[in-house]
Amino acid sequence: MTRLTHHLNILLSTLMLCGAACLASSATAGITYRLEQTHAVPGETVNVRAVLFNDSDTALTWTTPKNLVLQWRSENGKTIRSLAYLDGAEAAINVPVNNFVKLSWRAVVPSEAQGLQAVNIEGEPTLMALDTSPKEHSLIASGPAAVPVIDAGAASAGSRSDPPLPENVVAAAGATADQGPPVTARYGLASNSNSAFENFRSAISAYEPIYFDVGNKGGKNARYQVSFKYRLFTPNDPENPEFVDNIYLGYTQTALWDLHSDSHPFVDTSFKPSLFWRKDALWQSAQKDWFVGLATGVEHESNGKSGDDSRSLNFAYIQPELNYRFDGGSTLTFAPRIKSYFSLESHNPDYADYAGHVDWKLRFAQDNGLVLTGLYRQGDKGRNATQIEAAWPLRRTFLNMNGYIHVQYFKGYSETLLGYNHKSDGQVRLGIALVP
């Protein structure tokens, strides 16, 4: 065997091993089930919850079954079969790459079910448990287990009992003599926490894009924006929110920063508080590919300055949002914001002549991929503004970090509130976005 042949064999073997490793670790799609309740008596309704997940590299289409066949098996081996009924209508669900969909079926506990039941979904390797005994006789819901925590598998030769763990080890795990700690609450995952911080954290979310970009046309400069929204009411039923559950307070701050001058002054900053109602899907097609959302509210914008540099405006708006989900795992959104101004300040009464009454927005977003956004405004007498943005996740680069690499192009009027009636030449800025 020549040296060249030997090296080629080594290379081929390496490639085959790498390919096998990739196949062995390839992502999959599937569904997991669980019972929402651990205790229910005969005649009561229980909920079978499911998560349909897609960790593969292609979009998944799955038709939800109207019924699941359940097997109920008691401790003495008695078997009962019944049906669980889908919440909602049957539909072909599109699950994008790296996404999931929650589903639910309702089932009534059979009248003949007694004691602890092993519940199986026929055709699935899923086994769940439900205690159907009255609570005072329940094996699960009757009370804590007043037995020691043992060192499982540590039984000595000739003994069938594992010894109890030392008290300090049990205490370090957060357990008492008869009950362990609720894991979700202990590690900050409790969804029903009533603390002020938990309520705040669950109500706040992203609103407009958050980015910091730097350009060098006409001297080094930066443009940045921070934004968030706050849900005013917590839904009693998150899966079926009421009208008031979609009311938000919003805040956005945009600034243009001069990095070229000696003192690095801010050219202008816009402060934009808002109050609005928003729902992402007022209507959606049976195939879940088309869906229509709506946002409407009022917004105030000012630059916080006084005297001749003071600028402020108020407007009410309505923003219909037409969305289309592609099978490949991306979404195209057309969302024109139609504005009606009121209470314009005396320093900028002609603002609408430069910024127009409609923000024409178009957005294309791949799941965990490229995000493209376009904004166009048309004022009077040919005055207009164009803003184009592109973002790419940094986790998909050699940096492997959070956030996005962000590129923004702007040309036209109203880049700042102070200079709304001055036309900006085309400017490209590059930076990082937290929310594209």
C-alpha positions in Angstrom: 0.0 0.0 0.0 1.5 3.4 -1.0 1.7 6.3 1.4 -0.9 8.2 -0.7 -3.4 5.3 -0.5 -2.8 5.0 3.2 -3.6 8.7 3.7 -6.7 8.4 1.5 -8.0 5.5 3.5 -7.5 7.5 6.8 -9.3 10.5 5.3 -12.2 8.3 4.0 -12.6 6.6 7.4 -12.6 9.9 9.2 -15.3 11.3 6.9 -17.4 8.1 7.4 -17.1 8.4 11.2 -18.1 12.1 11.0 -21.1 11.3 8.8 -22.2 8.5 11.2 -21.9 10.9 14.2 -24.0 13.5 12.4 -26.7 11.0 11.5 -26.7 9.7 15.1 -27.2 13.2 16.5 -29.6 14.4 13.8 -32.5 16.4 15.0 -36.0 14.9 14.9 -39.6 15.9 15.2 -42.2 14.3 17.5 -44.9 14.7 20.0 -45.0 14.3 23.8 -48.1 13.8 26.0 -48.9 14.3 29.6 -52.0 14.4 31.9 -52.8 17.9 33.3 -54.2 16.4 36.4 -52.8 13.8 38.8 -56.2 13.2 40.6 -59.7 13.0 39.4 -62.7 10.9 40.3 -65.0 8.9 37.9 -67.1 11.3 35.8 -64.7 14.2 36.0 -62.9 15.6 32.9 -59.2 15.4 32.6 -57.0 17.0 29.9 -54.4 15.3 27.8 -51.8 18.0 26.9 -49.4 17.5 24.0 -46.4 19.4 22.6 -45.8 18.8 18.9 -42.1 19.8 18.3 -40.0 20.1 15.2 -36.3 20.1 15.8 -35.5 19.0 12.2 -34.2 21.1 9.4 -37.5 21.2 7.4 -41.0 22.4 8.2 -43.4 19.8 9.6 -47.1 19.4 8.5 -49.2 17.3 10.8 -52.9 16.7 10.9 -54.3 16.6 14.4 -56.4 13.5 15.2 -59.9 14.3 16.4 -59.8 11.5 18.9 -57.2 9.6 21.0 -58.0 6.0 22.2 -57.1 5.7 25.8 -56.5 2.5 27.8 -57.2 2.6 31.5 -55.5 -0.2 33.5 -56.1 -0.7 37.2 -53.8 -2.3 39.8 -55.6 -5.6 39.4 -55.2 -5.6 35.6 -58.7 -4.5 34.6 -58.7 -2.7 31.3 -61.1 0.0 30.1 -60.9 1.8 26.7 -62.4 5.3 26.0 -61.9 8.2 23.7 -60.3 11.6 24.3 -61.7 14.5 22.2 -59.7 17.2 20.5 -60.2 20.8 21.7 -61.0 22.6 18.5 -61.4 21.4 14.9 -59.2 19.0 13.1 -56.6 20.8 11.0 -53.3 20.4 9.2 -50.8 22.2 11.4 -47.6 23.7 10.0 -44.7 23.6 12.5 -41.7 25.7 11.4 -38.1 24.6 12.0 -37.2 24.8 15.7 -40.7 25.5 16.8 -43.5 23.7 18.6 -47.3 23.7 18.9 -49.4 22.9 22.0 -52.5 20.7 21.6 -55.1 19.4 24.0 -57.7 16.7 24.2 -60.5 16.2 26.8 -61.4 12.8 28.4 -63.9 11.8 31.0 -62.7 9.4 33.7 -64.7 6.1 33.2 -67.3 5.3 35.8 -65.7 1.9 36.4 -62.3 3.3 37.0 -61.1 2.6 40.6 -57.9 3.4 42.4 -54.6 4.2 40.7 -54.9 4.0 36.9 -52.1 3.6 34.3 -53.3 5.5 31.3 -51.9 4.7 27.9 -52.5 6.3 24.5 -52.9 3.5 22.1 -50.3 3.4 19.4 -47.9 5.7 21.4 -45.1 4.7 23.9 -46.7 7.0 26.5 -47.7 5.9 30.0 -49.4 8.3 32.4 -50.8 7.8 35.9 -54.1 9.1 37.4 -55.4 8.5 40.9 -59.2 8.0 40.7 -59.8 7.3 44.4 -61.7 9.7 46.7 -59.2 12.2 48.1 -59.4 10.9 51.6 -58.3 7.5 50.3 -56.0 8.7 47.5 -52.5 7.3 47.2 -51.3 10.4 45.5 -53.4 13.3 46.8 -54.0 12.2 50.4 -50.9 13.9 51.9 -47.2 13.9 52.1 -45.0 10.8 52.3 -43.8 10.5 55.9 -40.8 8.2 55.1 -37.1 9.0 55.0 -35.2 9.8 51.8 -33.0 6.8 51.1 -29.7 6.3 49.3 -31.2 4.4 46.4 -29.2 1.3 45.3 -26.9 1.4 48.3 -28.2 -1.7 50.1 -25.5 -3.8 51.7 -25.0 -7.5 50.9 -27.8 -9.6 52.4 -30.0 -6.6 52.9 -33.0 -5.6 50.8 -33.3 -2.1 52.2 -31.4 1.0 51.1 -30.1 3.1 54.0 -31.6 6.6 54.6 -29.5 9.5 53.5 -27.9 11.8 56.2 -30.1 14.6 57.4 -27.6 17.3 56.1 -27.7 15.8 52.6 -31.5 15.8 52.6 -31.6 19.4 53.9 -29.1 20.5 51.2 -31.6 19.2 48.6 -34.3 21.5 50.1 -36.4 18.6 51.5 -38.1 18.3 54.8 -38.7 15.0 56.7 -41.8 14.2 54.7 -41.8 16.4 51.6 -39.5 17.7 48.9 -39.3 21.3 47.6 -41.4 22.4 44.6 -38.6 22.5 41.9 -40.2 25.2 39.7 -40.6 27.6 42.6 -37.1 26.8 44.0 -35.4 27.6 40.8 -37.5 30.5 39.7 -39.7 28.7 37.1 -43.0 29.0 38.9 -45.7 30.3 36.6 -48.1 31.2 39.3 -45.8 33.3 41.5 -47.4 36.4 42.9 -44.2 38.3 43.6 -44.0 41.8 42.1 -40.9 40.9 40.1 -42.3 37.7 38.7 -45.5 39.6 37.6 -43.4 42.3 36.0 -41.1 39.8 34.2 -44.0 37.8 32.8 -45.8 41.0 31.5 -42.9 42.7 29.7 -41.8 41.7 26.2 -40.2 43.0 23.0 -41.9 45.6 21.0 -40.0 47.5 18.2 -36.5 46.5 17.2 -33.6 47.0 19.6 -30.2 47.8 18.0 -27.0 49.9 18.0 -25.5 50.7 14.6 -22.5 52.8 13.6 -21.9 54.7 10.3 -19.2 57.0 9.0 -20.9 59.2 6.4 -20.3 62.9 7.2 -18.3 61.9 10.3 -18.6 58.9 12.6 -22.1 58.6 14.0 -24.4 56.0 15.7 -28.1 55.4 15.7 -29.7 53.2 18.4 -33.1 52.2 19.6 -34.5 50.5 22.7 -38.1 49.4 23.0 -40.4 47.2 25.1 -44.1 46.7 25.8 -45.9 45.9 29.1 -49.1 43.8 29.3 -51.5 45.6 31.7 -53.7 42.6 32.6 -52.7 39.0 33.2 -55.0 36.5 31.4 -57.0 34.2 33.7 -56.9 31.7 30.8 -53.7 32.2 28.7 -55.1 30.0 25.9 -58.3 32.2 25.7 -57.4 35.8 26.6 -60.2 38.3 26.9 -60.3 41.7 25.2 -58.6 43.6 28.0 -55.8 41.0 28.2 -54.4 42.5 24.9 -53.9 46.0 26.1 -50.3 47.2 26.4 -48.2 50.1 27.4 -45.3 50.6 25.0 -42.1 52.6 25.2 -39.5 53.2 22.4 -36.5 55.5 22.5 -34.5 56.3 19.3 -31.4 58.5 19.2 -28.8 59.8 16.7 -25.4 60.2 18.3 -22.5 62.3 16.9 -19.3 60.4 17.5 -17.2 62.7 15.4 -17.3 66.0 17.3 -15.1 66.5 20.3 -17.9 66.3 23.0 -19.7 63.5 21.2 -23.1 65.2 21.5 -26.5 63.6 20.8 -28.0 65.1 17.7 -31.5 64.3 18.8 -33.4 61.8 20.9 -37.1 60.8 20.4 -39.1 59.5 23.4 -42.2 57.5 22.3 -44.6 56.2 25.0 -47.8 54.6 23.7 -51.0 52.8 24.7 -52.4 50.2 22.4 -54.4 47.0 21.8 -52.8 44.2 19.9 -53.6 40.7 18.8 -51.3 38.7 16.5 -54.0 36.4 15.1 -57.6 37.7 14.9 -58.2 35.2 12.1 -56.2 32.3 10.6 -56.8 29.8 7.9 -57.6 26.2 8.5 -54.1 25.3 7.3 -52.6 27.8 9.7 -50.5 29.4 6.8 -52.5 32.7 6.6 -53.3 34.7 9.7 -54.4 38.3 10.2 -53.5 40.5 13.2 -54.4 44.0 14.4 -52.8 46.7 16.5 -54.4 50.1 17.3 -53.7 52.8 19.8 -52.3 56.2 20.5 -48.6 57.3 20.6 -46.8 60.5 21.8 -43.4 61.5 20.5 -41.2 64.3 21.7 -37.5 65.1 21.8 -37.5 66.4 25.4 -36.0 69.8 24.4 -37.3 73.3 25.1 -37.4 76.6 23.2 -36.8 76.6 19.4 -35.5 73.0 19.5 -38.7 71.6 21.0 -40.6 69.1 18.9 -43.6 66.9 19.8 -46.6 65.2 18.2 -49.4 62.8 19.0 -51.2 60.4 16.7 -53.8 57.7 16.8 -53.2 54.7 14.5 -54.6 51.4 13.2 -52.3 48.7 11.9 -53.7 45.6 10.2 -51.1 42.8 9.8 -51.3 40.2 7.0 -49.0 37.3 7.6 -48.2 34.2 5.5 -46.2 31.2 6.8 -44.1 29.4 4.2 -43.5 25.7 4.4 -39.8 26.2 4.7 -40.2 27.9 8.1 -40.4 31.7 7.4 -43.0 34.4 7.6 -43.9 37.3 5.3 -45.7 40.2 7.0 -47.3 43.3 5.4 -48.3 45.8 8.2 -49.2 49.3 7.1 -49.6 51.7 10.0 -52.3 54.4 9.2 -51.9 57.5 11.4 -54.0 60.5 12.3 -52.2 63.3 14.0 -53.5 65.6 16.7 -52.1 68.3 19.0 -49.0 69.0 16.9 -46.6 71.4 18.5 -46.3 74.9 17.1 -42.7 74.2 16.1 -43.7 71.4 13.8 -47.3 71.9 12.6 -46.4 70.6 9.1 -44.9 67.3 10.3 -47.3 65.3 8.2 -46.2 67.0 5.0 -42.8 65.3 5.5 -43.6 62.0 7.2 -47.0 61.3 5.6 -49.9 59.5 7.2 -48.9 55.8 6.5 -45.9 53.8 7.5 -45.7 51.1 4.8 -44.0 48.1 6.4 -42.9 44.8 4.9 -41.0 42.1 6.8 -39.6 38.7 5.9 -38.3 36.6 8.8 -36.8 33.1 8.7 -37.0 31.0 11.8 -33.6 31.3 13.4 -32.3 32.9 10.2 -32.3 36.0 8.0 -34.7 38.9 8.9 -35.4 41.6 6.3 -37.5 44.7 7.0 -38.5 47.6 4.8 -40.2 50.9 5.8 -41.4 53.5 3.4 -43.1 56.9 4.1 -44.5 59.3 1.5 -45.2 62.9 2.4 -46.3 65.8 0.2 -44.5 67.1 -2.9 -42.3 64.1 -3.4 -40.9 64.1 0.2 -40.3 60.5 1.3 -38.2 58.3 3.5 -36.9 54.7 3.0 -35.4 52.5 5.7 -34.1 48.9 4.9 -32.7 46.6 7.5 -31.2 43.1 7.5 -30.3 40.9 10.5 -28.5 37.6 10.8 -28.3 35.6 14.1 -24.8 35.7 15.6 -25.3 32.1 16.8 -25.0 31.0 13.2 -21.6 32.7 12.8 -18.1 31.8 14.2 -18.9 34.1 17.2 -21.7 31.8 18.4 -23.2 34.5 20.6 -26.6 35.9 21.3 -28.1 38.7 19.2 -27.9 39.6 15.5 -25.5 41.3 13.2 -27.5 44.3 12.0 -27.3 46.5 8.9 -29.5 49.5 8.4 -29.9 51.9 5.4 -31.8 55.2 5.7 -32.5 57.9 3.2 -35.0 60.8 3.3 -36.9 63.0 5.7 -37.7 62.6 9.5 -34.7 60.5 10.6 -34.8 62.7 13.7 -37.7 64.6 15.1 -35.6 67.8 15.4 -34.7 67.6 11.8 -38.0 66.2 10.4 -37.9 68.8 7.6 -34.3 68.1 6.5 -33.5 65.4 4.0 -30.8 62.9 5.0 -28.5 61.5 2.4 -28.3 57.7 2.1 -26.5 56.3 5.1 -25.5 52.7 5.8 -24.8 51.7 9.4 -23.6 48.4 10.8 -24.0 47.1 14.4 -25.7 44.6 16.7 -29.4 44.0 17.3 -30.9 42.3 20.3 -34.4 42.3 18.7 -34.3 42.6 14.8 
